[in-house]
Amino acid sequence: MAGNGMIWVLRRGDGPVSVGPIDVLDMAGRYVGSYRTGATGIPAAFGPDGLVAFIEKDELGVETVVVKRVPLEVN
């Protein structure tokens, strides 16, 4: 997925089916930084100025679009 000209890559965790951190690369493929495991998920859509949209399900399975702002800087 790409947002603000960046590529987000979900890395595999320690286990065979576990989720790890999200690495962020620039459009040339250079490493920019990572979001630690659990800090955020891969958004369903990217908007301007760090806005991202996630699709979340409640306990009854009803889907809701939640828009959040993620920091443009990564660790």
All heavy atoms as a GROMACS GRO file, in nm:
protein
  551
    1MET      N    1   0.085  -0.117   0.000
    1MET     CA    2   0.000   0.000   0.000
    1MET      C    3   0.090   0.123   0.000
    1MET      O    4   0.198   0.120   0.054
    1MET     CB    5  -0.088   0.002   0.123
    1MET     CG    6  -0.176  -0.121   0.144
    1MET     SD    7  -0.316  -0.135   0.036
    1MET     CE    8  -0.413   0.005   0.080
    2ALA      N    9   0.042   0.232  -0.055
    2ALA     CA   10   0.123   0.354  -0.059
    2ALA      C   11   0.041   0.471  -0.006
    2ALA      O   12  -0.078   0.480  -0.027
    2ALA     CB   13   0.168   0.382  -0.201
    3GLY      N   14   0.108   0.558   0.065
    3GLY     CA   15   0.045   0.679   0.117
    3GLY      C   16   0.148   0.790   0.124
    3GLY      O   17   0.262   0.767   0.162
    4ASN      N   18   0.110   0.909   0.081
    4ASN     CA   19   0.201   1.023   0.080
    4ASN      C   20   0.330   0.991   0.006
    4ASN      O   21   0.438   1.032   0.047
    4ASN     CB   22   0.231   1.070   0.222
    4ASN     CG   23   0.110   1.132   0.288
    4ASN    OD1   24   0.028   1.192   0.221
    4ASN    ND2   25   0.100   1.118   0.417
    5GLY      N   26   0.320   0.913  -0.101
    5GLY     CA   27   0.438   0.878  -0.178
    5GLY      C   28   0.524   0.771  -0.114
    5GLY      O   29   0.636   0.750  -0.156
    6MET      N   30   0.474   0.707  -0.010
    6MET     CA   31   0.550   0.604   0.060
    6MET      C   32   0.485   0.467   0.039
    6MET      O   33   0.367   0.456   0.013
    6MET     CB   34   0.555   0.633   0.211
    6MET     CG   35   0.620   0.764   0.246
    6MET     SD   36   0.796   0.758   0.210
    6MET     CE   37   0.841   0.927   0.246
    7ILE      N   38   0.565   0.363   0.052
    7ILE     CA   39   0.518   0.225   0.039
    7ILE      C   40   0.518   0.162   0.177
    7ILE      O   41   0.619   0.167   0.248
    7ILE     CB   42   0.610   0.146  -0.056
    7ILE    CG1   43   0.616   0.214  -0.192
    7ILE    CG2   44   0.563   0.001  -0.068
    7ILE    CD1   45   0.726   0.163  -0.282
    8TRP      N   46   0.406   0.107   0.218
    8TRP     CA   47   0.393   0.040   0.348
    8TRP      C   48   0.400  -0.110   0.325
    8TRP      O   49   0.326  -0.165   0.243
    8TRP     CB   50   0.260   0.075   0.413
    8TRP     CG   51   0.246   0.214   0.463
    8TRP    CD1   52   0.298   0.328   0.406
    8TRP    CD2   53   0.176   0.257   0.578
    8TRP    NE1   54   0.264   0.437   0.480
    8TRP    CE2   55   0.188   0.396   0.587
    8TRP    CE3   56   0.104   0.190   0.676
    8TRP    CZ2   57   0.131   0.470   0.689
    8TRP    CZ3   58   0.046   0.263   0.778
    8TRP    CH2   59   0.060   0.402   0.784
    9VAL      N   60   0.488  -0.178   0.400
    9VAL     CA   61   0.507  -0.321   0.384
    9VAL      C   62   0.488  -0.388   0.520
    9VAL      O   63   0.558  -0.355   0.616
    9VAL     CB   64   0.649  -0.353   0.331
    9VAL    CG1   65   0.668  -0.502   0.314
    9VAL    CG2   66   0.676  -0.278   0.201
   10LEU      N   67   0.394  -0.481   0.528
   10LEU     CA   68   0.370  -0.555   0.651
   10LEU      C   69   0.468  -0.671   0.658
   10LEU      O   70   0.469  -0.759   0.572
   10LEU     CB   71   0.226  -0.606   0.656
   10LEU     CG   72   0.185  -0.685   0.779
   10LEU    CD1   73   0.202  -0.600   0.906
   10LEU    CD2   74   0.041  -0.731   0.767
   11ARG      N   75   0.553  -0.669   0.760
   11ARG     CA   76   0.654  -0.772   0.778
   11ARG      C   77   0.597  -0.887   0.860
   11ARG      O   78   0.517  -0.865   0.950
   11ARG     CB   79   0.774  -0.711   0.851
   11ARG     CG   80   0.899  -0.791   0.834
   11ARG     CD   81   1.022  -0.736   0.904
   11ARG     NE   82   1.025  -0.595   0.931
   11ARG     CZ   83   1.092  -0.543   1.033
   11ARG    NH1   84   1.159  -0.620   1.117
   11ARG    NH2   85   1.093  -0.413   1.053
   12ARG      N   86   0.638  -1.007   0.829
   12ARG     CA   87   0.595  -1.124   0.907
   12ARG      C   88   0.659  -1.119   1.044
   12ARG      O   89   0.771  -1.073   1.062
   12ARG     CB   90   0.637  -1.251   0.835
   12ARG     CG   91   0.574  -1.375   0.896
   12ARG     CD   92   0.618  -1.498   0.826
   12ARG     NE   93   0.746  -1.537   0.888
   12ARG     CZ   94   0.819  -1.638   0.847
   12ARG    NH1   95   0.784  -1.706   0.742
   12ARG    NH2   96   0.930  -1.669   0.909
   13GLY      N   97   0.588  -1.167   1.145
   13GLY     CA   98   0.640  -1.171   1.281
   13GLY      C   99   0.730  -1.291   1.303
   13GLY      O  100   0.773  -1.358   1.209
   14ASP      N  101   0.756  -1.322   1.429
   14ASP     CA  102   0.844  -1.432   1.464
   14ASP      C  103   0.785  -1.569   1.431
   14ASP      O  104   0.857  -1.660   1.394
   14ASP     CB  105   0.880  -1.426   1.614
   14ASP     CG  106   0.963  -1.303   1.646
   14ASP    OD1  107   1.036  -1.256   1.557
   14ASP    OD2  108   0.953  -1.255   1.761
   15GLY      N  109   0.654  -1.582   1.445
   15GLY     CA  110   0.588  -1.709   1.415
   15GLY      C  111   0.550  -1.717   1.269
   15GLY      O  112   0.552  -1.619   1.196
   16PRO      N  113   0.512  -1.839   1.222
   16PRO     CA  114   0.480  -1.856   1.081
   16PRO      C  115   0.356  -1.779   1.034
   16PRO      O  116   0.346  -1.745   0.918
   16PRO     CB  117   0.458  -2.007   1.066
   16PRO     CG  118   0.448  -2.061   1.204
   16PRO     CD  119   0.508  -1.963   1.298
   17VAL      N  120   0.262  -1.750   1.125
   17VAL     CA  121   0.143  -1.676   1.084
   17VAL      C  122   0.124  -1.549   1.167
   17VAL      O  123   0.017  -1.492   1.169
   17VAL     CB  124   0.015  -1.764   1.092
   17VAL    CG1  125   0.020  -1.874   0.989
   17VAL    CG2  126  -0.004  -1.819   1.232
   18SER      N  127   0.229  -1.503   1.234
   18SER     CA  128   0.216  -1.384   1.317
   18SER      C  129   0.248  -1.258   1.236
   18SER      O  130   0.317  -1.264   1.133
   18SER     CB  131   0.309  -1.392   1.439
   18SER     OG  132   0.444  -1.400   1.397
   19VAL      N  133   0.196  -1.147   1.284
   19VAL     CA  134   0.214  -1.018   1.216
   19VAL      C  135   0.325  -0.942   1.286
   19VAL      O  136   0.332  -0.936   1.408
   19VAL     CB  137   0.082  -0.937   1.221
   19VAL    CG1  138   0.102  -0.800   1.163
   19VAL    CG2  139  -0.027  -1.012   1.146
   20GLY      N  140   0.413  -0.883   1.207
   20GLY     CA  141   0.524  -0.805   1.261
   20GLY      C  142   0.503  -0.657   1.240
   20GLY      O  143   0.390  -0.610   1.218
   21PRO      N  144   0.611  -0.581   1.243
   21PRO     CA  145   0.602  -0.436   1.224
   21PRO      C  146   0.570  -0.400   1.079
   21PRO      O  147   0.575  -0.485   0.989
   21PRO     CB  148   0.742  -0.387   1.262
   21PRO     CG  149   0.831  -0.505   1.248
   21PRO     CD  150   0.747  -0.626   1.270
   22ILE      N  151   0.539  -0.273   1.057
   22ILE     CA  152   0.515  -0.221   0.923
   22ILE      C  153   0.634  -0.135   0.885
   22ILE      O  154   0.667  -0.038   0.954
   22ILE     CB  155   0.385  -0.138   0.918
   22ILE    CG1  156   0.266  -0.228   0.949
   22ILE    CG2  157   0.370  -0.072   0.781
   22ILE    CD1  158   0.135  -0.154   0.964
   23ASP      N  159   0.702  -0.174   0.777
   23ASP     CA  160   0.815  -0.096   0.726
   23ASP      C  161   0.765   0.004   0.624
   23ASP      O  162   0.672  -0.024   0.548
   23ASP     CB  163   0.919  -0.187   0.660
   23ASP     CG  164   0.984  -0.282   0.759
   23ASP    OD1  165   1.004  -0.242   0.875
   23ASP    OD2  166   1.016  -0.395   0.720
   24VAL      N  167   0.827   0.121   0.622
   24VAL     CA  168   0.790   0.226   0.528
   24VAL      C  169   0.911   0.253   0.438
   24VAL      O  170   1.023   0.274   0.487
   24VAL     CB  171   0.746   0.354   0.601
   24VAL    CG1  172   0.708   0.463   0.500
   24VAL    CG2  173   0.629   0.325   0.695
   25LEU      N  174   0.887   0.250   0.307
   25LEU     CA  175   0.990   0.276   0.208
   25LEU      C  176   0.949   0.396   0.124
   25LEU      O  177   0.829   0.422   0.106
   25LEU     CB  178   1.007   0.155   0.116
   25LEU     CG  179   1.022   0.018   0.182
   25LEU    CD1  180   1.018  -0.092   0.078
   25LEU    CD2  181   1.151   0.011   0.261
   26ASP      N  182   1.048   0.469   0.071
   26ASP     CA  183   1.012   0.576  -0.022
   26ASP      C  184   0.990   0.514  -0.160
   26ASP      O  185   1.007   0.394  -0.179
   26ASP     CB  186   1.116   0.689  -0.022
   26ASP     CG  187   1.251   0.649  -0.079
   26ASP    OD1  188   1.263   0.540  -0.141
   26ASP    OD2  189   1.346   0.727  -0.062
   27MET      N  190   0.951   0.595  -0.256
   27MET     CA  191   0.915   0.543  -0.388
   27MET      C  192   1.034   0.482  -0.462
   27MET      O  193   1.017   0.405  -0.555
   27MET     CB  194   0.850   0.652  -0.473
   27MET     CG  195   0.714   0.697  -0.419
   27MET     SD  196   0.597   0.562  -0.401
   27MET     CE  197   0.536   0.550  -0.566
   28ALA      N  198   1.156   0.513  -0.419
   28ALA     CA  199   1.276   0.453  -0.479
   28ALA      C  200   1.313   0.322  -0.409
   28ALA      O  201   1.410   0.257  -0.446
   28ALA     CB  202   1.393   0.551  -0.471
   29GLY      N  203   1.237   0.284  -0.305
   29GLY     CA  204   1.263   0.160  -0.235
   29GLY      C  205   1.359   0.174  -0.118
   29GLY      O  206   1.399   0.075  -0.059
   30ARG      N  207   1.394   0.298  -0.081
   30ARG     CA  208   1.483   0.320   0.034
   30ARG      C  209   1.404   0.314   0.164
   30ARG      O  210   1.294   0.370   0.173
   30ARG     CB  211   1.554   0.454   0.022
   30ARG     CG  212   1.657   0.458  -0.090
   30ARG     CD  213   1.727   0.593  -0.095
   30ARG     NE  214   1.631   0.699  -0.128
   30ARG     CZ  215   1.617   0.754  -0.249
   30ARG    NH1  216   1.693   0.714  -0.348
   30ARG    NH2  217   1.529   0.848  -0.270
   31TYR      N  218   1.461   0.249   0.264
   31TYR     CA  219   1.398   0.234   0.395
   31TYR      C  220   1.386   0.371   0.462
   31TYR      O  221   1.484   0.446   0.471
   31TYR     CB  222   1.481   0.139   0.481
   31TYR     CG  223   1.432   0.123   0.622
   31TYR    CD1  224   1.323   0.041   0.650
   31TYR    CD2  225   1.494   0.189   0.727
   31TYR    CE1  226   1.277   0.025   0.779
   31TYR    CE2  227   1.449   0.173   0.857
   31TYR     CZ  228   1.341   0.092   0.884
   31TYR     OH  229   1.297   0.077   1.011
   32VAL      N  230   1.265   0.404   0.512
   32VAL     CA  231   1.241   0.530   0.582
   32VAL      C  232   1.229   0.506   0.732
   32VAL      O  233   1.280   0.583   0.813
   32VAL     CB  234   1.113   0.599   0.528
   32VAL    CG1  235   1.080   0.723   0.608
   32VAL    CG2  236   1.128   0.631   0.381
   33GLY      N  237   1.161   0.399   0.771
   33GLY     CA  238   1.141   0.368   0.912
   33GLY      C  239   1.037   0.260   0.927
   33GLY      O  240   0.992   0.201   0.830
   34SER      N  241   0.998   0.235   1.053
   34SER     CA  242   0.899   0.130   1.081
   34SER      C  243   0.802   0.175   1.188
   34SER      O  244   0.837   0.254   1.276
   34SER     CB  245   0.970   0.002   1.132
   34SER     OG  246   1.053  -0.051   1.033
   35TYR      N  247   0.679   0.125   1.178
   35TYR     CA  248   0.582   0.135   1.286
   35TYR      C  249   0.594   0.004   1.364
   35TYR      O  250   0.590  -0.104   1.304
   35TYR     CB  251   0.439   0.151   1.233
   35TYR     CG  252   0.413   0.285   1.169
   35TYR    CD1  253   0.411   0.300   1.031
   35TYR    CD2  254   0.388   0.397   1.248
   35TYR    CE1  255   0.386   0.423   0.973
   35TYR    CE2  256   0.362   0.520   1.190
   35TYR     CZ  257   0.362   0.533   1.054
   35TYR     OH  258   0.338   0.654   0.996
   36ARG      N  259   0.610   0.012   1.495
   36ARG     CA  260   0.626  -0.109   1.575
   36ARG      C  261   0.501  -0.196   1.565
   36ARG      O  262   0.393  -0.149   1.534
   36ARG     CB  263   0.661  -0.077   1.720
   36ARG     CG  264   0.550  -0.013   1.799
   36ARG     CD  265   0.593   0.020   1.941
   36ARG     NE  266   0.503   0.078   2.031
   36ARG     CZ  267   0.385   0.134   2.013
   36ARG    NH1  268   0.334   0.140   1.896
   36ARG    NH2  269   0.315   0.185   2.110
   37THR      N  270   0.517  -0.323   1.592
   37THR     CA  271   0.407  -0.419   1.586
   37THR      C  272   0.292  -0.371   1.675
   37THR      O  273   0.313  -0.338   1.791
   37THR     CB  274   0.455  -0.557   1.633
   37THR    OG1  275   0.564  -0.598   1.551
   37THR    CG2  276   0.344  -0.660   1.625
   38GLY      N  277   0.173  -0.364   1.619
   38GLY     CA  278   0.054  -0.324   1.694
   38GLY      C  279   0.029  -0.174   1.700
   38GLY      O  280  -0.076  -0.132   1.745
   39ALA      N  281   0.124  -0.092   1.654
   39ALA     CA  282   0.105   0.053   1.661
   39ALA      C  283  -0.004   0.100   1.565
   39ALA      O  284  -0.080   0.192   1.595
   39ALA     CB  285   0.236   0.126   1.630
   40THR      N  286  -0.014   0.038   1.451
   40THR     CA  287  -0.116   0.068   1.352
   40THR      C  288  -0.126  -0.050   1.258
   40THR      O  289  -0.037  -0.135   1.254
   40THR     CB  290  -0.084   0.199   1.274
   40THR    OG1  291  -0.195   0.233   1.190
   40THR    CG2  292   0.040   0.185   1.188
   41GLY      N  293  -0.234  -0.056   1.185
   41GLY     CA  294  -0.250  -0.160   1.084
   41GLY      C  295  -0.229  -0.099   0.946
   41GLY      O  296  -0.204   0.021   0.934
   42ILE      N  297  -0.237  -0.181   0.845
   42ILE     CA  298  -0.231  -0.130   0.707
   42ILE      C  299  -0.367  -0.068   0.676
   42ILE      O  300  -0.470  -0.135   0.687
   42ILE     CB  301  -0.201  -0.243   0.608
   42ILE    CG1  302  -0.063  -0.304   0.634
   42ILE    CG2  303  -0.212  -0.193   0.465
   42ILE    CD1  304   0.055  -0.222   0.587
   43PRO      N  305  -0.370   0.060   0.641
   43PRO     CA  306  -0.498   0.125   0.612
   43PRO      C  307  -0.565   0.069   0.486
   43PRO      O  308  -0.499   0.018   0.397
   43PRO     CB  309  -0.459   0.271   0.588
   43PRO     CG  310  -0.324   0.286   0.653
   43PRO     CD  311  -0.258   0.154   0.638
   44ALA      N  312  -0.697   0.082   0.481
   44ALA     CA  313  -0.773   0.044   0.361
   44ALA      C  314  -0.758   0.150   0.252
   44ALA      O  315  -0.768   0.119   0.134
   44ALA     CB  316  -0.920   0.025   0.396
   45ALA      N  317  -0.733   0.276   0.294
   45ALA     CA  318  -0.717   0.386   0.198
   45ALA      C  319  -0.632   0.496   0.260
   45ALA      O  320  -0.629   0.512   0.382
   45ALA     CB  321  -0.854   0.442   0.159
   46PHE      N  322  -0.564   0.570   0.175
   46PHE     CA  323  -0.480   0.682   0.217
   46PHE      C  324  -0.539   0.811   0.165
   46PHE      O  325  -0.589   0.817   0.053
   46PHE     CB  326  -0.338   0.666   0.161
   46PHE     CG  327  -0.262   0.550   0.221
   46PHE    CD1  328  -0.271   0.424   0.165
   46PHE    CD2  329  -0.183   0.569   0.332
   46PHE    CE1  330  -0.201   0.318   0.219
   46PHE    CE2  331  -0.112   0.463   0.387
   46PHE     CZ  332  -0.121   0.337   0.330
   47GLY      N  333  -0.531   0.916   0.246
   47GLY     CA  334  -0.576   1.049   0.206
   47GLY      C  335  -0.462   1.147   0.219
   47GLY      O  336  -0.348   1.110   0.247
   48PRO      N  337  -0.490   1.274   0.204
   48PRO     CA  338  -0.385   1.376   0.214
   48PRO      C  339  -0.343   1.402   0.358
   48PRO      O  340  -0.418   1.374   0.452
   48PRO     CB  341  -0.452   1.499   0.153
   48PRO     CG  342  -0.597   1.480   0.180
   48PRO     CD  343  -0.620   1.332   0.171
   49ASP      N  344  -0.224   1.456   0.375
   49ASP     CA  345  -0.176   1.505   0.506
   49ASP      C  346  -0.181   1.402   0.617
   49ASP      O  347  -0.214   1.432   0.731
   49ASP     CB  348  -0.254   1.629   0.549
   49ASP     CG  349  -0.245   1.741   0.447
   49ASP    OD1  350  -0.136   1.760   0.390
   49ASP    OD2  351  -0.346   1.809   0.423
   50GLY      N  352  -0.150   1.277   0.584
   50GLY     CA  353  -0.144   1.174   0.687
   50GLY      C  354  -0.277   1.112   0.725
   50GLY      O  355  -0.283   1.032   0.819
   51LEU      N  356  -0.385   1.145   0.655
   51LEU     CA  357  -0.514   1.082   0.684
   51LEU      C  358  -0.518   0.942   0.625
   51LEU      O  359  -0.472   0.920   0.513
   51LEU     CB  360  -0.630   1.165   0.628
   51LEU     CG  361  -0.657   1.299   0.694
   51LEU    CD1  362  -0.767   1.374   0.620
   51LEU    CD2  363  -0.695   1.279   0.839
   52VAL      N  364  -0.569   0.849   0.702
   52VAL     CA  365  -0.585   0.711   0.655
   52VAL      C  366  -0.722   0.662   0.697
   52VAL      O  367  -0.780   0.711   0.794
   52VAL     CB  368  -0.475   0.619   0.711
   52VAL    CG1  369  -0.339   0.656   0.656
   52VAL    CG2  370  -0.474   0.617   0.862
   53ALA      N  371  -0.775   0.566   0.623
   53ALA     CA  372  -0.906   0.509   0.655
   53ALA      C  373  -0.889   0.360   0.686
   53ALA      O  374  -0.819   0.288   0.614
   53ALA     CB  375  -1.002   0.528   0.539
   54PHE      N  376  -0.952   0.318   0.794
   54PHE     CA  377  -0.954   0.178   0.834
   54PHE      C  378  -1.098   0.130   0.832
   54PHE      O  379  -1.189   0.207   0.861
   54PHE     CB  380  -0.899   0.160   0.977
   54PHE     CG  381  -0.755   0.196   0.992
   54PHE    CD1  382  -0.719   0.324   1.032
   54PHE    CD2  383  -0.656   0.104   0.966
   54PHE    CE1  384  -0.585   0.358   1.047
   54PHE    CE2  385  -0.523   0.137   0.981
   54PHE     CZ  386  -0.487   0.264   1.022
   55ILE      N  387  -1.118   0.003   0.800
   55ILE     CA  388  -1.251  -0.057   0.810
   55ILE      C  389  -1.249  -0.144   0.934
   55ILE      O  390  -1.170  -0.239   0.943
   55ILE     CB  391  -1.287  -0.138   0.685
   55ILE    CG1  392  -1.285  -0.046   0.562
   55ILE    CG2  393  -1.422  -0.207   0.702
   55ILE    CD1  394  -1.302  -0.116   0.431
   56GLU      N  395  -1.332  -0.110   1.031
   56GLU     CA  396  -1.337  -0.182   1.158
   56GLU      C  397  -1.473  -0.250   1.173
   56GLU      O  398  -1.574  -0.196   1.128
   56GLU     CB  399  -1.313  -0.087   1.275
   56GLU     CG  400  -1.175  -0.023   1.272
   56GLU     CD  401  -1.150   0.071   1.389
   56GLU    OE1  402  -1.243   0.096   1.469
   56GLU    OE2  403  -1.036   0.119   1.399
   57LYS      N  404  -1.473  -0.366   1.236
   57LYS     CA  405  -1.597  -0.438   1.262
   57LYS      C  406  -1.626  -0.434   1.411
   57LYS      O  407  -1.536  -0.451   1.493
   57LYS     CB  408  -1.586  -0.585   1.219
   57LYS     CG  409  -1.589  -0.605   1.071
   57LYS     CD  410  -1.592  -0.752   1.038
   57LYS     CE  411  -1.592  -0.773   0.888
   57LYS     NZ  412  -1.598  -0.915   0.853
   58ASP      N  413  -1.754  -0.414   1.446
   58ASP     CA  414  -1.792  -0.419   1.588
   58ASP      C  415  -1.825  -0.563   1.626
   58ASP      O  416  -1.808  -0.656   1.546
   58ASP     CB  417  -1.907  -0.322   1.619
   58ASP     CG  418  -2.038  -0.360   1.554
   58ASP    OD1  419  -2.051  -0.472   1.500
   58ASP    OD2  420  -2.131  -0.277   1.559
   59GLU      N  421  -1.871  -0.582   1.747
   59GLU     CA  422  -1.897  -0.718   1.797
   59GLU      C  423  -2.008  -0.790   1.721
   59GLU      O  424  -2.019  -0.912   1.727
   59GLU     CB  425  -1.928  -0.715   1.948
   59GLU     CG  426  -2.051  -0.636   1.986
   59GLU     CD  427  -2.027  -0.486   1.998
   59GLU    OE1  428  -1.913  -0.440   1.987
   59GLU    OE2  429  -2.127  -0.414   2.014
   60LEU      N  430  -2.091  -0.716   1.647
   60LEU     CA  431  -2.198  -0.777   1.567
   60LEU      C  432  -2.157  -0.794   1.421
   60LEU      O  433  -2.237  -0.838   1.339
   60LEU     CB  434  -2.325  -0.693   1.576
   60LEU     CG  435  -2.384  -0.679   1.716
   60LEU    CD1  436  -2.504  -0.584   1.714
   60LEU    CD2  437  -2.424  -0.814   1.772
   61GLY      N  438  -2.035  -0.757   1.388
   61GLY     CA  439  -1.987  -0.770   1.251
   61GLY      C  440  -2.022  -0.653   1.161
   61GLY      O  441  -2.000  -0.659   1.040
   62VAL      N  442  -2.076  -0.545   1.218
   62VAL     CA  443  -2.110  -0.427   1.139
   62VAL      C  444  -1.982  -0.350   1.110
   62VAL      O  445  -1.904  -0.317   1.199
   62VAL     CB  446  -2.210  -0.337   1.215
   62VAL    CG1  447  -2.239  -0.210   1.137
   62VAL    CG2  448  -2.339  -0.414   1.243
   63GLU      N  449  -1.959  -0.322   0.982
   63GLU     CA  450  -1.839  -0.250   0.941
   63GLU      C  451  -1.858  -0.099   0.948
   63GLU      O  452  -1.964  -0.048   0.911
   63GLU     CB  453  -1.797  -0.291   0.801
   63GLU     CG  454  -1.754  -0.435   0.790
   63GLU     CD  455  -1.710  -0.475   0.652
   63GLU    OE1  456  -1.751  -0.410   0.553
   63GLU    OE2  457  -1.634  -0.572   0.641
   64THR      N  458  -1.755  -0.031   0.993
   64THR     CA  459  -1.754   0.115   1.002
   64THR      C  460  -1.622   0.165   0.945
   64THR      O  461  -1.517   0.105   0.969
   64THR     CB  462  -1.765   0.161   1.149
   64THR    OG1  463  -1.883   0.104   1.206
   64THR    CG2  464  -1.773   0.311   1.160
   65VAL      N  465  -1.627   0.274   0.870
   65VAL     CA  466  -1.505   0.337   0.821
   65VAL      C  467  -1.460   0.438   0.926
   65VAL      O  468  -1.536   0.526   0.966
   65VAL     CB  469  -1.528   0.406   0.685
   65VAL    CG1  470  -1.402   0.481   0.640
   65VAL    CG2  471  -1.571   0.305   0.580
   66VAL      N  472  -1.336   0.423   0.971
   66VAL     CA  473  -1.279   0.511   1.071
   66VAL      C  474  -1.161   0.584   1.007
   66VAL      O  475  -1.070   0.519   0.953
   66VAL     CB  476  -1.232   0.431   1.195
   66VAL    CG1  477  -1.167   0.523   1.296
   66VAL    CG2  478  -1.348   0.355   1.256
   67VAL      N  479  -1.164   0.716   1.012
   67VAL     CA  480  -1.055   0.796   0.954
   67VAL      C  481  -0.968   0.847   1.068
   67VAL      O  482  -1.018   0.900   1.167
   67VAL     CB  483  -1.112   0.914   0.872
   67VAL    CG1  484  -1.000   1.002   0.818
   67VAL    CG2  485  -1.199   0.861   0.758
   68LYS      N  486  -0.838   0.827   1.054
   68LYS     CA  487  -0.741   0.869   1.156
   68LYS      C  488  -0.626   0.942   1.087
   68LYS      O  489  -0.609   0.932   0.966
   68LYS     CB  490  -0.684   0.748   1.230
   68LYS     CG  491  -0.789   0.666   1.303
   68LYS     CD  492  -0.727   0.547   1.370
   68LYS     CE  493  -0.833   0.462   1.441
   68LYS     NZ  494  -0.776   0.345   1.506
   69ARG      N  495  -0.548   1.011   1.167
   69ARG     CA  496  -0.428   1.074   1.114
   69ARG      C  497  -0.308   1.002   1.174
   69ARG      O  498  -0.296   0.989   1.293
   69ARG     CB  499  -0.423   1.223   1.151
   69ARG     CG  500  -0.306   1.297   1.086
   69ARG     CD  501  -0.311   1.447   1.114
   69ARG     NE  502  -0.437   1.509   1.086
   69ARG     CZ  503  -0.476   1.555   0.965
   69ARG    NH1  504  -0.396   1.544   0.863
   69ARG    NH2  505  -0.594   1.612   0.950
   70VAL      N  506  -0.220   0.952   1.088
   70VAL     CA  507  -0.098   0.888   1.136
   70VAL      C  508   0.016   0.989   1.120
   70VAL      O  509   0.014   1.071   1.029
   70VAL     CB  510  -0.067   0.758   1.060
   70VAL    CG1  511  -0.170   0.652   1.088
   70VAL    CG2  512  -0.052   0.780   0.913
   71PRO      N  513   0.114   0.981   1.208
   71PRO     CA  514   0.226   1.072   1.194
   71PRO      C  515   0.300   1.048   1.062
   71PRO      O  516   0.314   0.933   1.020
   71PRO     CB  517   0.315   1.040   1.315
   71PRO     CG  518   0.261   0.918   1.374
   71PRO     CD  519   0.125   0.892   1.319
   72LEU      N  520   0.345   1.154   0.998
   72LEU     CA  521   0.418   1.140   0.873
   72LEU      C  522   0.558   1.087   0.898
   72LEU      O  523   0.621   1.032   0.810
   72LEU     CB  524   0.423   1.275   0.801
   72LEU     CG  525   0.288   1.332   0.759
   72LEU    CD1  526   0.305   1.468   0.695
   72LEU    CD2  527   0.216   1.237   0.665
   73GLU      N  528   0.608   1.104   1.020
   73GLU     CA  529   0.740   1.053   1.055
   73GLU      C  530   0.725   0.912   1.113
   73GLU      O  531   0.633   0.886   1.186
   73GLU     CB  532   0.809   1.141   1.161
   73GLU     CG  533   0.821   1.286   1.125
   73GLU     CD  534   0.694   1.364   1.154
   73GLU    OE1  535   0.620   1.328   1.247
   73GLU    OE2  536   0.668   1.461   1.082
   74VAL      N  537   0.817   0.825   1.079
   74VAL     CA  538   0.818   0.691   1.137
   74VAL      C  539   0.952   0.672   1.206
   74VAL      O  540   1.048   0.743   1.181
   74VAL     CB  541   0.797   0.582   1.029
   74VAL    CG1  542   0.658   0.589   0.971
   74VAL    CG2  543   0.900   0.592   0.919
   75ASN      N  544   0.957   0.576   1.299
   75ASN     CA  545   1.080   0.551   1.375
   75ASN      C  546   1.179   0.472   1.294
   75ASN      O  547   1.155   0.393   1.218
   75ASN     CB  548   1.047   0.478   1.505
   75ASN     CG  549   0.957   0.562   1.592
   75ASN    OD1  550   0.966   0.682   1.592
   75ASN    ND2  551   0.868   0.496   1.663
   0.00000   0.00000   0.00000
